[in-house]
Amino acid sequence: MKARRAITYVMSVVALVVVALTYLVLTGENGLSRPKAPERLIDVTHLDSTEAKEFGWSADGLGNVFDHVSTLSTDSFLIMTDGQVVGAFGDLSIPYNVHSIRKSFLSALIGQQFHADVSLLPLDATLQELGINDSPVPLTELQRQTTVRHLLRSVSGINHPAAASAGLYAEIDKRLGHTENQPGTIWAYNNWDYNALTTVFESATGTEIAEAFDLNIAQPINMADFDRSAVSYQADPSLSEHRAAMFRMSARDLAKFGALYLNNGVSGEQRILADGWASLITEDFSETGNSGLRWGHGYLWWISGPETGFPDGTFWTWGLGNQALMVIPAWNTVIVHQSDTTEFLKRFLPLIGDEGMTGEDALLQLIRACRQEDARKAEYCTEHRFITRREFDELVSLIASARY
């Protein structure tokens, strides 16, 4: 029992840390810059220059992409166009914690109900109609008029205690305030919405997330490395009864998932997502007030802005440590980036738990430590350190520049 409580405590701390870091990475790094890190020796698999050009890529541009990746702590990276791997490195079969990418999986599961002949989960059903509330703090009558679609579009307007959400409260408070909001009127990146969606799905279908994803998505699209043990829950009953369903997934399985959206929800000859579900992401979205990669947000996917160099219709999903799955329909391309956060969290958590530092101060200390000349070549700083927003943005810019 004591061991179980200890594990629960650690998972709760990790959840809070992850969200605190999410907020920091989404909003910037306080002007922190970093000298170019020493390059790692990475074994890149890629097409030759002639083949790359046939798929719309510049060989020199791809070289710049992989040169930059070699300075990061990236563990797996994959560019796939027309179903062909254009370039990749790392072991694409290792499942990593994908953190907030989990939300796009939840969106897909709900999307299987869209336009279904007999839908168990109508998108315009309200929380009241579905019998969804919360405890220990109940929802108000107005909040219970929130629909499934509002939750998917992150416009519930509900500022409510939530598991795995502490570090986001400042931004949520700024956007939503502390009074009731009319559902559907204000966008906010809000873990309460996503956790409530998990409860909504499981209650309406009678199936837990792991089983539903395995049977309805992973098996039909022939994921190679996924099993139900890759799904776990983070919960804090003192705040809310709604849990966060977390995933681990490999790069090659993420690429298969992304390919679903290139093919309008069809894998082989089997329809996995409802017809038209993928197009809703870029047709029925909210502008976030941010620029760049997080210019828009729809159905739990981010939408890139015009200044990123990506074509209209590009969308992507993101997780702590810059786990990323990009879907670029105009290029018929999916891109996967993963970085294992395990070693980083081993150093980060004690700074908060034992030394009482804030999440932001602890992260900045670890980043600055790897800027020191005598530490830059240490294994942690080359293989496991936290990839900053600026470094990831530079990678994205190089990818856009590598297209003809």
C-alpha positions as a Markdown table, in Angstrom:
| # | Residue | x | y | z |
|---|---|---|---|---|
| 1 | Met | 0.0 | 0.0 | 0.0 |
| 2 | Lys | 2.8 | 2.4 | 0.9 |
| 3 | Ala | 4.6 | 1.6 | -2.4 |
| 4 | Arg | 1.4 | 2.3 | -4.3 |
| 5 | Arg | 0.9 | 5.6 | -2.6 |
| 6 | Ala | 4.5 | 6.5 | -3.3 |
| 7 | Ile | 4.0 | 5.7 | -7.0 |
| 8 | Thr | 0.8 | 7.8 | -7.0 |
| 9 | Tyr | 2.6 | 10.7 | -5.4 |
| 10 | Val | 5.5 | 10.6 | -7.9 |
| 11 | Met | 3.0 | 10.4 | -10.9 |
| 12 | Ser | 1.1 | 13.4 | -9.5 |
| 13 | Val | 4.4 | 15.4 | -9.2 |
| 14 | Val | 5.3 | 14.4 | -12.8 |
| 15 | Ala | 1.9 | 15.5 | -14.0 |
| 16 | Leu | 2.3 | 18.9 | -12.4 |
| 17 | Val | 5.9 | 19.2 | -13.7 |
| 18 | Val | 4.9 | 18.3 | -17.2 |
| 19 | Val | 2.2 | 20.9 | -17.4 |
| 20 | Ala | 4.5 | 23.6 | -15.9 |
| 21 | Leu | 7.0 | 22.8 | -18.5 |
| 22 | Thr | 4.3 | 22.8 | -21.2 |
| 23 | Tyr | 3.4 | 26.3 | -20.2 |
| 24 | Leu | 7.0 | 27.5 | -20.3 |
| 25 | Val | 7.6 | 26.0 | -23.7 |
| 26 | Leu | 4.4 | 27.3 | -25.2 |
| 27 | Thr | 5.0 | 30.8 | -24.0 |
| 28 | Gly | 8.8 | 31.2 | -24.5 |
| 29 | Glu | 12.0 | 30.8 | -22.6 |
| 30 | Asn | 12.5 | 34.2 | -21.1 |
| 31 | Gly | 14.9 | 35.2 | -23.9 |
| 32 | Leu | 17.3 | 32.3 | -23.1 |
| 33 | Ser | 19.5 | 31.5 | -26.0 |
| 34 | Arg | 22.1 | 28.7 | -26.4 |
| 35 | Pro | 25.3 | 28.3 | -28.2 |
| 36 | Lys | 25.4 | 25.5 | -30.8 |
| 37 | Ala | 25.8 | 22.2 | -29.2 |
| 38 | Pro | 28.5 | 19.7 | -30.2 |
| 39 | Glu | 27.2 | 17.4 | -33.0 |
| 40 | Arg | 26.5 | 13.7 | -32.2 |
| 41 | Leu | 27.3 | 10.9 | -34.6 |
| 42 | Ile | 24.0 | 9.8 | -35.9 |
| 43 | Asp | 23.3 | 7.1 | -38.4 |
| 44 | Val | 20.9 | 8.6 | -41.0 |
| 45 | Thr | 18.9 | 6.6 | -43.5 |
| 46 | His | 17.8 | 8.7 | -46.4 |
| 47 | Leu | 17.2 | 8.8 | -50.1 |
| 48 | Asp | 19.9 | 9.9 | -52.5 |
| 49 | Ser | 19.7 | 13.3 | -54.1 |
| 50 | Thr | 17.9 | 12.1 | -57.2 |
| 51 | Glu | 15.3 | 10.1 | -55.3 |
| 52 | Ala | 14.8 | 12.9 | -52.7 |
| 53 | Lys | 14.1 | 15.4 | -55.5 |
| 54 | Glu | 11.4 | 13.0 | -57.0 |
| 55 | Phe | 9.6 | 13.3 | -53.7 |
| 56 | Gly | 9.9 | 17.1 | -53.6 |
| 57 | Trp | 12.9 | 17.4 | -51.3 |
| 58 | Ser | 16.3 | 19.1 | -51.6 |
| 59 | Ala | 19.2 | 16.8 | -50.7 |
| 60 | Asp | 21.2 | 19.8 | -49.4 |
| 61 | Gly | 18.2 | 21.0 | -47.5 |
| 62 | Leu | 17.7 | 17.6 | -45.9 |
| 63 | Gly | 21.4 | 17.6 | -45.0 |
| 64 | Asn | 20.9 | 20.9 | -43.1 |
| 65 | Val | 17.9 | 19.4 | -41.3 |
| 66 | Phe | 19.9 | 16.3 | -40.1 |
| 67 | Asp | 23.0 | 18.4 | -39.3 |
| 68 | His | 20.8 | 20.4 | -36.9 |
| 69 | Val | 19.1 | 17.3 | -35.5 |
| 70 | Ser | 22.6 | 16.0 | -34.6 |
| 71 | Thr | 23.1 | 18.9 | -32.2 |
| 72 | Leu | 19.8 | 18.1 | -30.3 |
| 73 | Ser | 18.9 | 15.3 | -27.9 |
| 74 | Thr | 16.5 | 13.9 | -30.5 |
| 75 | Asp | 16.0 | 10.1 | -30.1 |
| 76 | Ser | 14.0 | 9.4 | -33.3 |
| 77 | Phe | 13.2 | 11.5 | -36.3 |
| 78 | Leu | 11.3 | 10.5 | -39.5 |
| 79 | Ile | 10.2 | 12.3 | -42.7 |
| 80 | Met | 7.8 | 10.2 | -44.8 |
| 81 | Thr | 6.4 | 11.4 | -48.2 |
| 82 | Asp | 4.0 | 9.4 | -50.4 |
| 83 | Gly | 4.4 | 6.5 | -48.0 |
| 84 | Gln | 8.2 | 6.5 | -48.6 |
| 85 | Val | 10.8 | 7.3 | -45.8 |
| 86 | Val | 12.7 | 10.2 | -47.2 |
| 87 | Gly | 15.0 | 10.4 | -44.2 |
| 88 | Ala | 15.2 | 9.0 | -40.7 |
| 89 | Phe | 17.4 | 8.2 | -37.8 |
| 90 | Gly | 17.1 | 6.5 | -34.4 |
| 91 | Asp | 15.3 | 3.3 | -33.5 |
| 92 | Leu | 11.9 | 3.9 | -34.8 |
| 93 | Ser | 10.4 | 1.0 | -32.9 |
| 94 | Ile | 11.0 | 2.3 | -29.4 |
| 95 | Pro | 7.9 | 3.7 | -27.7 |
| 96 | Tyr | 8.4 | 6.9 | -25.8 |
| 97 | Asn | 6.1 | 8.9 | -23.6 |
| 98 | Val | 4.4 | 11.3 | -26.1 |
| 99 | His | 2.9 | 13.5 | -23.4 |
| 100 | Ser | 0.3 | 15.9 | -24.9 |
| 101 | Ile | 0.2 | 14.1 | -28.3 |
| 102 | Arg | -2.3 | 11.9 | -26.4 |
| 103 | Lys | -5.0 | 14.5 | -27.1 |
| 104 | Ser | -4.9 | 13.8 | -30.9 |
| 105 | Phe | -5.5 | 10.1 | -30.1 |
| 106 | Leu | -8.5 | 11.0 | -28.1 |
| 107 | Ser | -9.8 | 13.2 | -30.9 |
| 108 | Ala | -9.4 | 10.3 | -33.3 |
| 109 | Leu | -11.4 | 7.9 | -31.1 |
| 110 | Ile | -14.2 | 10.5 | -30.9 |
| 111 | Gly | -13.9 | 11.1 | -34.6 |
| 112 | Gln | -14.9 | 7.5 | -35.2 |
| 113 | Gln | -18.4 | 8.4 | -34.0 |
| 114 | Phe | -18.7 | 11.4 | -36.4 |
| 115 | His | -21.4 | 10.8 | -39.0 |
| 116 | Ala | -21.8 | 7.2 | -37.7 |
| 117 | Asp | -25.1 | 5.5 | -38.5 |
| 118 | Val | -25.7 | 5.0 | -34.8 |
| 119 | Ser | -23.5 | 7.4 | -32.9 |
| 120 | Leu | -22.8 | 6.7 | -29.3 |
| 121 | Leu | -21.4 | 10.1 | -28.9 |
| 122 | Pro | -23.2 | 12.9 | -30.7 |
| 123 | Leu | -20.8 | 15.9 | -31.0 |
| 124 | Asp | -23.6 | 18.4 | -30.1 |
| 125 | Ala | -24.7 | 16.5 | -27.0 |
| 126 | Thr | -24.3 | 18.5 | -23.8 |
| 127 | Leu | -22.5 | 17.4 | -20.6 |
| 128 | Gln | -25.9 | 17.5 | -18.9 |
| 129 | Glu | -27.5 | 15.2 | -21.5 |
| 130 | Leu | -24.5 | 12.8 | -21.2 |
| 131 | Gly | -24.7 | 12.8 | -17.4 |
| 132 | Ile | -21.3 | 14.4 | -16.9 |
| 133 | Asn | -20.5 | 16.6 | -13.9 |
| 134 | Asp | -17.4 | 16.8 | -11.7 |
| 135 | Ser | -16.5 | 16.5 | -8.0 |
| 136 | Pro | -15.5 | 17.6 | -5.5 |
| 137 | Val | -16.4 | 21.0 | -7.2 |
| 138 | Pro | -19.5 | 20.5 | -9.3 |
| 139 | Leu | -20.1 | 22.2 | -12.6 |
| 140 | Thr | -22.7 | 25.0 | -12.8 |
| 141 | Glu | -25.9 | 24.7 | -14.8 |
| 142 | Leu | -24.4 | 26.9 | -17.6 |
| 143 | Gln | -21.1 | 24.9 | -17.7 |
| 144 | Arg | -23.1 | 21.7 | -18.2 |
| 145 | Gln | -24.5 | 23.1 | -21.4 |
| 146 | Thr | -21.0 | 22.6 | -22.9 |
| 147 | Thr | -21.1 | 20.1 | -25.8 |
| 148 | Val | -18.7 | 17.5 | -26.9 |
| 149 | Arg | -17.8 | 19.7 | -29.9 |
| 150 | His | -16.9 | 22.6 | -27.5 |
| 151 | Leu | -14.5 | 20.3 | -25.6 |
| 152 | Leu | -12.9 | 19.2 | -28.9 |
| 153 | Arg | -12.5 | 22.8 | -30.0 |
| 154 | Ser | -11.2 | 23.8 | -26.5 |
| 155 | Val | -13.9 | 26.4 | -26.2 |
| 156 | Ser | -15.8 | 25.1 | -23.1 |
| 157 | Gly | -15.0 | 28.3 | -21.2 |
| 158 | Ile | -14.7 | 26.2 | -18.1 |
| 159 | Asn | -12.1 | 27.3 | -15.6 |
| 160 | His | -12.2 | 24.4 | -13.2 |
| 161 | Pro | -9.7 | 22.4 | -11.2 |
| 162 | Ala | -8.1 | 19.6 | -13.2 |
| 163 | Ala | -5.6 | 16.8 | -13.0 |
| 164 | Ala | -2.3 | 17.5 | -14.6 |
| 165 | Ser | -3.1 | 21.2 | -15.1 |
| 166 | Ala | -1.4 | 23.2 | -12.3 |
| 167 | Gly | 1.2 | 24.9 | -14.5 |
| 168 | Leu | -1.4 | 26.1 | -17.0 |
| 169 | Tyr | -3.6 | 27.9 | -14.5 |
| 170 | Ala | -2.0 | 31.3 | -15.0 |
| 171 | Glu | -2.7 | 31.2 | -18.8 |
| 172 | Ile | -6.2 | 29.7 | -18.2 |
| 173 | Asp | -7.1 | 32.4 | -15.7 |
| 174 | Lys | -5.9 | 35.1 | -18.1 |
| 175 | Arg | -8.1 | 33.8 | -20.9 |
| 176 | Leu | -11.2 | 32.6 | -19.0 |
| 177 | Gly | -11.3 | 34.6 | -15.7 |
| 178 | His | -13.1 | 33.2 | -12.7 |
| 179 | Thr | -16.7 | 33.8 | -13.7 |
| 180 | Glu | -18.9 | 31.7 | -15.9 |
| 181 | Asn | -18.4 | 31.9 | -19.7 |
| 182 | Gln | -20.9 | 31.1 | -22.4 |
| 183 | Pro | -19.7 | 27.8 | -23.9 |
| 184 | Gly | -18.3 | 28.1 | -27.3 |
| 185 | Thr | -17.1 | 31.7 | -27.0 |
| 186 | Ile | -13.5 | 31.7 | -25.6 |
| 187 | Trp | -10.6 | 29.4 | -26.6 |
| 188 | Ala | -8.1 | 28.2 | -24.0 |
| 189 | Tyr | -5.6 | 25.3 | -23.9 |
| 190 | Asn | -7.3 | 23.6 | -21.0 |
| 191 | Asn | -6.6 | 20.2 | -19.6 |
| 192 | Trp | -10.0 | 20.1 | -17.9 |
| 193 | Asp | -11.6 | 19.9 | -21.4 |
| 194 | Tyr | -9.4 | 17.0 | -22.5 |
| 195 | Asn | -9.7 | 15.0 | -19.3 |
| 196 | Ala | -13.5 | 15.5 | -19.3 |
| 197 | Leu | -13.5 | 14.2 | -22.9 |
| 198 | Thr | -11.8 | 11.0 | -21.7 |
| 199 | Thr | -14.7 | 10.5 | -19.2 |
| 200 | Val | -17.3 | 11.4 | -21.9 |
| 201 | Phe | -15.8 | 8.8 | -24.3 |
| 202 | Glu | -15.5 | 6.0 | -21.8 |
| 203 | Ser | -19.0 | 6.7 | -20.3 |
| 204 | Ala | -20.7 | 6.9 | -23.7 |
| 205 | Thr | -19.0 | 3.8 | -25.2 |
| 206 | Gly | -18.5 | 1.7 | -22.2 |
| 207 | Thr | -14.9 | 1.1 | -23.3 |
| 208 | Glu | -11.6 | 2.3 | -21.8 |
| 209 | Ile | -9.2 | 4.3 | -23.9 |
| 210 | Ala | -6.6 | 1.6 | -24.1 |
| 211 | Glu | -9.0 | -1.1 | -25.4 |
| 212 | Ala | -10.7 | 1.3 | -27.8 |
| 213 | Phe | -7.5 | 2.6 | -29.3 |
| 214 | Asp | -6.1 | -0.9 | -29.7 |
| 215 | Leu | -9.2 | -2.4 | -31.3 |
| 216 | Asn | -10.3 | 0.5 | -33.4 |
| 217 | Ile | -7.1 | 2.2 | -34.5 |
| 218 | Ala | -3.9 | 0.4 | -33.6 |
| 219 | Gln | -4.9 | -3.0 | -35.0 |
| 220 | Pro | -6.7 | -1.8 | -38.1 |
| 221 | Ile | -3.7 | 0.3 | -39.3 |
| 222 | Asn | -1.2 | -2.4 | -38.3 |
| 223 | Met | 0.7 | -0.5 | -35.6 |
| 224 | Ala | 3.8 | -2.6 | -34.9 |
| 225 | Asp | 4.8 | -1.6 | -31.4 |
| 226 | Phe | 1.6 | -0.6 | -29.6 |
| 227 | Asp | -0.1 | -2.6 | -26.9 |
| 228 | Arg | -2.7 | -1.7 | -24.2 |
| 229 | Ser | -0.1 | -1.4 | -21.5 |
| 230 | Ala | 1.2 | 1.7 | -23.3 |
| 231 | Val | -1.8 | 3.6 | -21.9 |
| 232 | Ser | -1.9 | 4.8 | -18.3 |
| 233 | Tyr | -3.9 | 7.3 | -16.3 |
| 234 | Gln | -2.9 | 10.4 | -14.3 |
| 235 | Ala | -5.5 | 11.5 | -11.8 |
| 236 | Asp | -6.0 | 13.8 | -8.8 |
| 237 | Pro | -9.4 | 13.1 | -7.2 |
| 238 | Ser | -8.9 | 16.1 | -4.8 |
| 239 | Leu | -9.2 | 18.3 | -7.8 |
| 240 | Ser | -11.5 | 16.5 | -10.3 |
| 241 | Glu | -12.9 | 13.1 | -11.0 |
| 242 | His | -11.7 | 13.2 | -14.7 |
| 243 | Arg | -8.5 | 11.5 | -15.6 |
| 244 | Ala | -5.8 | 12.1 | -18.2 |
| 245 | Ala | -5.1 | 9.0 | -20.4 |
| 246 | Met | -1.4 | 9.0 | -21.3 |
| 247 | Phe | 0.3 | 7.1 | -24.1 |
| 248 | Arg | 3.7 | 5.7 | -25.1 |
| 249 | Met | 4.2 | 5.2 | -28.8 |
| 250 | Ser | 7.0 | 4.6 | -31.3 |
| 251 | Ala | 8.0 | 6.8 | -34.2 |
| 252 | Arg | 6.9 | 4.3 | -36.9 |
| 253 | Asp | 3.5 | 3.9 | -35.2 |
| 254 | Leu | 3.1 | 7.7 | -34.9 |
| 255 | Ala | 3.8 | 7.9 | -38.7 |
| 256 | Lys | 1.1 | 5.4 | -39.4 |
| 257 | Phe | -1.4 | 7.3 | -37.3 |
| 258 | Gly | -0.5 | 10.6 | -39.1 |
| 259 | Ala | -0.9 | 8.9 | -42.5 |
| 260 | Leu | -4.5 | 8.3 | -41.6 |
| 261 | Tyr | -5.1 | 12.0 | -41.9 |
| 262 | Leu | -3.4 | 12.2 | -45.2 |
| 263 | Asn | -5.8 | 9.6 | -46.5 |
| 264 | Asn | -9.0 | 11.1 | -45.1 |
| 265 | Gly | -9.2 | 8.5 | -42.4 |
| 266 | Val | -8.7 | 5.5 | -44.6 |
| 267 | Ser | -6.1 | 2.8 | -44.1 |
| 268 | Gly | -5.7 | 0.3 | -47.0 |
| 269 | Glu | -9.4 | -0.2 | -48.0 |
| 270 | Gln | -10.7 | 0.2 | -44.5 |
| 271 | Arg | -12.3 | 3.4 | -43.2 |
| 272 | Ile | -10.9 | 4.2 | -39.7 |
| 273 | Leu | -12.0 | 7.7 | -39.1 |
| 274 | Ala | -15.3 | 9.2 | -40.3 |
| 275 | Asp | -15.4 | 10.8 | -43.7 |
| 276 | Gly | -14.6 | 14.5 | -43.4 |
| 277 | Trp | -13.2 | 14.2 | -39.8 |
| 278 | Ala | -9.7 | 15.2 | -40.8 |
| 279 | Ser | -10.9 | 18.3 | -42.7 |
| 280 | Leu | -12.7 | 19.6 | -39.7 |
| 281 | Ile | -9.3 | 20.3 | -38.0 |
| 282 | Thr | -8.4 | 23.1 | -40.5 |
| 283 | Glu | -12.0 | 24.2 | -41.3 |
| 284 | Asp | -13.5 | 24.5 | -37.8 |
| 285 | Phe | -10.7 | 25.9 | -35.6 |
| 286 | Ser | -10.0 | 28.7 | -33.3 |
| 287 | Glu | -7.2 | 31.3 | -33.7 |
| 288 | Thr | -5.2 | 31.2 | -30.5 |
| 289 | Gly | -3.7 | 34.7 | -30.6 |
| 290 | Asn | -0.3 | 33.1 | -30.9 |
| 291 | Ser | 1.9 | 33.1 | -34.0 |
| 292 | Gly | 4.0 | 30.4 | -35.7 |
| 293 | Leu | 3.3 | 26.8 | -35.2 |
| 294 | Arg | 0.5 | 27.5 | -32.6 |
| 295 | Trp | -1.5 | 30.0 | -34.7 |
| 296 | Gly | -4.6 | 27.9 | -34.6 |
| 297 | His | -6.1 | 25.0 | -32.7 |
| 298 | Gly | -8.9 | 22.7 | -33.8 |
| 299 | Tyr | -10.1 | 19.3 | -32.7 |
| 300 | Leu | -7.1 | 18.9 | -30.4 |
| 301 | Trp | -4.5 | 19.6 | -33.2 |
| 302 | Trp | -2.4 | 22.7 | -33.6 |
| 303 | Ile | -2.5 | 24.6 | -36.9 |
| 304 | Ser | 0.6 | 26.4 | -38.2 |
| 305 | Gly | 0.5 | 30.0 | -39.3 |
| 306 | Pro | 1.5 | 31.3 | -42.7 |
| 307 | Glu | 4.9 | 32.6 | -41.5 |
| 308 | Thr | 6.2 | 29.1 | -40.8 |
| 309 | Gly | 6.8 | 28.2 | -44.4 |
| 310 | Phe | 4.4 | 25.3 | -44.3 |
| 311 | Pro | 1.5 | 25.2 | -46.8 |
| 312 | Asp | -2.1 | 25.9 | -45.9 |
| 313 | Gly | -3.8 | 22.9 | -44.3 |
| 314 | Thr | -0.8 | 21.9 | -42.2 |
| 315 | Phe | -1.6 | 20.7 | -38.7 |
| 316 | Trp | 0.4 | 19.0 | -36.0 |
| 317 | Thr | 0.3 | 17.7 | -32.4 |
| 318 | Trp | 2.9 | 18.4 | -29.7 |
| 319 | Gly | 4.1 | 17.0 | -26.4 |
| 320 | Leu | 6.6 | 17.8 | -23.7 |
| 321 | Gly | 10.2 | 17.6 | -24.9 |
| 322 | Asn | 9.0 | 18.6 | -28.4 |
| 323 | Gln | 7.5 | 15.2 | -29.2 |
| 324 | Ala | 5.8 | 16.1 | -32.5 |
| 325 | Leu | 3.7 | 14.6 | -35.3 |
| 326 | Met | 3.2 | 16.9 | -38.3 |
| 327 | Val | 0.7 | 16.2 | -41.0 |
| 328 | Ile | 1.3 | 18.2 | -44.2 |
| 329 | Pro | -1.4 | 17.2 | -46.8 |
| 330 | Ala | -0.1 | 19.5 | -49.5 |
| 331 | Trp | 3.2 | 17.6 | -49.5 |
| 332 | Asn | 1.5 | 14.2 | -48.7 |
| 333 | Thr | 4.0 | 14.1 | -45.8 |
| 334 | Val | 4.1 | 13.2 | -42.2 |
| 335 | Ile | 7.0 | 14.1 | -39.9 |
| 336 | Val | 7.8 | 12.6 | -36.5 |
| 337 | His | 10.1 | 14.0 | -33.9 |
| 338 | Gln | 10.7 | 12.3 | -30.5 |
| 339 | Ser | 13.0 | 12.9 | -27.5 |
| 340 | Asp | 12.9 | 10.7 | -24.5 |
| 341 | Thr | 12.3 | 12.9 | -21.4 |
| 342 | Thr | 13.2 | 10.2 | -18.8 |
| 343 | Glu | 16.7 | 11.4 | -17.9 |
| 344 | Phe | 15.7 | 15.0 | -18.0 |
| 345 | Leu | 12.9 | 14.4 | -15.5 |
| 346 | Lys | 15.3 | 12.5 | -13.2 |
| 347 | Arg | 17.2 | 15.7 | -12.8 |
| 348 | Phe | 14.3 | 18.1 | -12.9 |
| 349 | Leu | 12.1 | 16.5 | -10.3 |
| 350 | Pro | 14.6 | 16.7 | -7.4 |
| 351 | Leu | 15.2 | 20.4 | -8.1 |
| 352 | Ile | 11.5 | 20.9 | -7.4 |
| 353 | Gly | 10.8 | 18.3 | -4.7 |
| 354 | Asp | 14.1 | 18.5 | -2.7 |
| 355 | Glu | 15.3 | 22.1 | -3.4 |
| 356 | Gly | 11.9 | 23.8 | -3.7 |
| 357 | Met | 12.7 | 25.5 | -7.0 |
| 358 | Thr | 9.9 | 26.6 | -9.3 |
| 359 | Gly | 9.5 | 24.6 | -12.5 |
| 360 | Glu | 10.7 | 27.5 | -14.6 |
| 361 | Asp | 13.8 | 28.1 | -12.5 |
| 362 | Ala | 14.7 | 24.4 | -12.4 |
| 363 | Leu | 14.4 | 24.2 | -16.2 |
| 364 | Leu | 16.5 | 27.3 | -16.8 |
| 365 | Gln | 19.2 | 25.9 | -14.4 |
| 366 | Leu | 19.4 | 22.6 | -16.3 |
| 367 | Ile | 19.6 | 24.4 | -19.7 |
| 368 | Arg | 22.2 | 26.8 | -18.5 |
| 369 | Ala | 24.3 | 24.0 | -17.0 |
| 370 | Cys | 24.6 | 22.4 | -20.4 |
| 371 | Arg | 25.8 | 25.7 | -21.8 |
| 372 | Gln | 29.0 | 25.5 | -19.7 |
| 373 | Glu | 32.0 | 24.6 | -21.8 |
| 374 | Asp | 33.1 | 21.7 | -19.6 |
| 375 | Ala | 29.6 | 20.2 | -19.5 |
| 376 | Arg | 28.5 | 20.5 | -23.2 |
| 377 | Lys | 30.0 | 17.2 | -24.2 |
| 378 | Ala | 28.7 | 15.2 | -21.2 |
| 379 | Glu | 26.4 | 12.4 | -22.0 |
| 380 | Tyr | 23.3 | 14.1 | -20.5 |
| 381 | Cys | 23.9 | 17.3 | -22.4 |
| 382 | Thr | 24.4 | 15.6 | -25.7 |
| 383 | Glu | 21.9 | 12.7 | -25.5 |
| 384 | His | 19.2 | 13.6 | -23.0 |
| 385 | Arg | 18.9 | 17.3 | -22.3 |
| 386 | Phe | 15.7 | 19.3 | -22.8 |
| 387 | Ile | 15.3 | 20.6 | -26.3 |
| 388 | Thr | 14.3 | 24.3 | -26.2 |
| 389 | Arg | 11.5 | 26.0 | -28.1 |
| 390 | Arg | 14.0 | 28.0 | -30.2 |
| 391 | Glu | 15.9 | 24.8 | -31.2 |
| 392 | Phe | 12.8 | 23.1 | -32.3 |
| 393 | Asp | 11.6 | 26.2 | -34.2 |
| 394 | Glu | 14.9 | 26.2 | -36.0 |
| 395 | Leu | 14.4 | 22.5 | -36.9 |
| 396 | Val | 10.9 | 23.3 | -38.3 |
| 397 | Ser | 12.3 | 26.2 | -40.3 |
| 398 | Leu | 15.0 | 24.0 | -41.8 |
| 399 | Ile | 12.4 | 21.4 | -42.8 |
| 400 | Ala | 10.3 | 24.0 | -44.6 |
| 401 | Ser | 13.3 | 25.3 | -46.4 |
| 402 | Ala | 14.3 | 21.8 | -47.6 |
| 403 | Arg | 11.2 | 21.6 | -49.9 |
| 404 | Tyr | 11.5 | 22.5 | -53.5 |
